[in-house]
């Protein structure tokens, strides 16, 4: 009997400053009731955590992973505030602010020892991965990308946010539209798993949105959709997925495509000569030097493109 493809399912929540005037305690309890034992990772904005210490303690006591989402999370209306440059700063400033965030959260959870990070509004620069490595962090989830595999950046495991819309997009386009977008992306993750054996799907949500009484059904409906799929689903916290991924690296089970994802490489054929045409994924635009049934990154369809177009891509998929 053929083994079903495996999908690593990462449920993540950003606890941010939008909670300043909301009932975070009630929203957290509502989310926990829906999760009902499913593991999840909560990325904490330290200032918000200090405003709602009981909520943070509740998450910790119930075994959820707590990670860092900055000392202060800027939001709408603060575009002119210097803090908007948070993770576009140089390395030392980033290190200082992450350390401040950890110290602030330790006022609530004394043994807080985070290994993961997500930049506010997912704004980051290359210095971030130098900062995280110096602070002995293991993983990051600050990048938006239509890719269903983690990759390494300065030895930091990166889990791309690949679910499409945030839950908060429901304020503009409606709950149904966001839910359908999540489902379509999850279907792409399933196709990717069929092609590669396994894939990773990361769902990004906010207690301030999905925790509301009128929006909690988004989470419930998505979990129902995921668990009814005819595939293996492995719900994990981000640190669990990171540790497992690192073990695969040590065993040599990870493709060079993902280990060297950020390296620019010329497109060559097997004999070293340039190709006039190359296979390009119509969805995520990744290049493949040889034809495969589906894109190795996202499971999308491949189309023939001229080499000049493919040279603009950041990396080449493995053969």
N, C-alpha and C positions, 0 to 999 in steps of 0.2 A: 504494500500500500504506500503510495507517494505521501511523503510528509508535507503537511501544509506549511506555506510560508509564514514567517514570524514577523509580527509588527510590535516594536517596542513603543508603548503608549505612555507619553509623559504629560501629565496634567499639571499645569503651572498657573499660579495666580500672583499678580502684582498688587501688593498692598501699598497704596500711594496716598498722596496728600488730598486727593479728592474725597477722602473719608473724613476730613476735618469736621464736617457738619452732618455726618450721617451716623446711622446706627450700625457700626461695624460689628459689634458683638452679635446682634441679631442676624446679620448677613453671614457671618462666619458659621454660626450654628446651623443656618439654613443650608449652606454649602456642605457642611459635614454630614448632615442628614441625607443629602442626595448621594454623596460619595460613599457613605455606608461601608467603609472598610477599604475602598480603593486608595492606594498611596498617591500623594501629591506633593509638590514643592511650592512653597510660598516665598516669594522674593520680597524682602521687607525694606521699605523706606523707613529709616531710623526715626525721623521726626514723627511720622505717623504712628510708629510702634510705641513711642513714648506717650502719645495721646490715648492709646488703647492698650494698655499693658495687659488687661484681662484677656483680650482677644489673642494676644501673642502667647500668653501662658497657656491658653486653651489649645492652641495649635501644637505647642511643644508637648503638652501633656498627652495629646492624642497621637503622638508619633509621627507627625508630618515633618518633612524636611524644611528647615528654615535657611534661606540663603540671603544674600545682600542685594539690595536694589538702590543703594546709595544712602548717604546721610540725609540728603534733601532731594526730593523729586519735584522738579519744576513742572508746571502745567500751563494750561492756557491762561493768557493774561500776563505771563511773566517773561515774554520773549525778550524784553530789554534788560532783564536781570542778568548780571554776569554769571550767575549760577547755571545759565543755560549752556555754558561752555563746558559743563562738568566733565564729560569724558572726551572732550577735545583738547584737554589740558596736557601739559607735559607729565612725564612719568611721576615725578615726586609729588606733584599736587594730587594726582589720582591716588597714589599710595596713602597720602595723609588723609584724604577724605574717606577712603575705604576703612582705614584704621579708626577714624572718628565714628563711622557708622557702627563698626563692631563694638566699640566702647560704649556707645549709647544704648545699643540693644542689650548689652551685658548688664545694664542696670535693671533689666527685666528678667533676662535669662542669663545668669552668671556663667554658665558653662557653654554659652553660645560659641561655636567653633565652625564657622561657615567654610564651605569648600567651593561654593558656586556664586556666580555674579551675573546680574543683568543690568545694563546701563539704562538710565532713565530715558524714556522715549526712544530707546534703542539707538542712541547716538554714540558713536565710539570712534576712536582712531587707533593707529597701530601701537601707540604707546600703552594702550590698555593691556595688551597681552604681555608686555614687559612688566607692567605693574602687577598683574595677577600672578605671574610666575614668581616674582620677588616676594609676594605675600603668601606663597605656597597654596594658592588656589588650584583646584583641579579642573574646573570647567567654567564655561561661559555660555550665555544664551542671549547675546546682544545683537545678533545678526538676523535680518529678514532675508530668507532665501527659499526659493522653490526647489528644495533639495531634501531628500529623505534619508540622508546619511550624515552622521557626525563627521567632523574632520579635525585635524590638529592645526593649531596656530601657536607657534612658539611653545610647543609641548602642552598647551592648554586644549582640552577637548571642547569643541564648539558644537552646540546643538542648535541648528538654525530654527527660527520661528517659521514653520512651514504650513501653518493652518490657514493662511490667508488673512481674512479680516479679524480684528480684535472683536471681542464681545461688545465693546462700547460703540462699534459701528451701528449697532441696532438702534441707537438713538436717531440716526439719520435715515437708514435704509430699512429698518424694521427687523424684528427677531427672525422672521421666516427667511429673509435674504441672507442673514449672517449664518443661520443654521445650514442652509443649502450650500453656502460657500464652504463651510467646514466639511460637510459631507462629500462634496466634490474633491476637496483636497485629500480627505481620508481615502477616497476611492483611488486617487493617484498613488497614495502610499501603498495601497494594496497591490496595485499593478507593479510598482517598483519592487515590492517584496517577492512577487512572482518571478521577476527577472533576475534578482540578485540573491534570493534566499531569505532576506530579511530587510526591514526598513524601520525608520524611526519617525513617529508622528508626534509633534509637540503642539499642544493646544494651549494658547495663552489667553487668560481671562483675568478679570478684576472683581474682587468682592463687591466693590461699589456699584458694579453693573449686574453681573450674573447672580449676585447674592440678593438682589431685589426680588420681592414677591412676584412682580410681573415679568421677570426675566429668568428666574431660576429654571424654568422649563427648558431653556436652551441647553443647559448642562444635562438635565435629565434625558432629554430627547437625544442628545449626542451620545451619551453613554449607552442608551438603548440601541442606537444605530451601530455603534462600534461592536458591542458584545454579540450582536446577532449576525455578524459577518462570518462567512465560512473560512476562517483563517485563525491562526494562533495569535492571541493577543496577550502581551506581557506588560501589565501595568507596573511602572517603576517610578521611583523618585529619580531626580536627575543624578544624584550621587551614586545610586545603585547602577544606573545605566553607564555612568562614567567608569566606575570600577570594573564593570564587566567588559566595557570597550577596551580599557587598558590591558586587561588580561588577553584579549584577542590580539592586540598589537604585539604583546610579548610572545604569543604563540605563532605569530606570522600569518594570522587569519584575515588581516585587513589589506585590501587592495592598495597598491601604490598610488592609485588614482586619488584616494581620499587622504592618504598620508601626505601627499605632495600637492594638495589641492591648490595652494596659494602660489605655487611656482609657475611662472610663465614659461612655456615650452614651445618650441617651433613644431609645427605639424609635419611629421615625416612618415613615410611608409616604412615597411619592414626592412627595405634595403637602404634606407637612409635618404632616399630622394624625395623631393617635394611632390605633393599630390596637387593636381589641378582642381580636384573637387574633394569635398569632405562631407561626412554625415553630420548634420546638425539637428539637435532636438528642437522641434517646433514649439515646445512649451517653455523650456528653461534655457535654451540656446547653448547647451553644452555640446562640445565637439567630440566625435568618435572617429578614431583613425580607421576602424574597420566596421563593417555593418553588423549590427545586432538587432534583434527583433524589436526591442524597446530601449529607450534611454536608460543607461545604467544609473543615473542620478534620480530621475523622477518617474520613469516609466512612460514618458511621452513618446509620440511618434517621431520617427527620424525622416528628414528630408535632405536631398542633395543640395549643397551650396558650393559656390566657388571658394577656392582657398583663401582669396583675399578677405572674404567676409569672416571666415573661421579664424584668421590670424588675429582678429580683434578680441577673441575670447581670452579669458584669464588662464584657462588650463585645458588639458585634453583628457578625455575619459580613457580608461584602460581598454585594451583591445578585447 
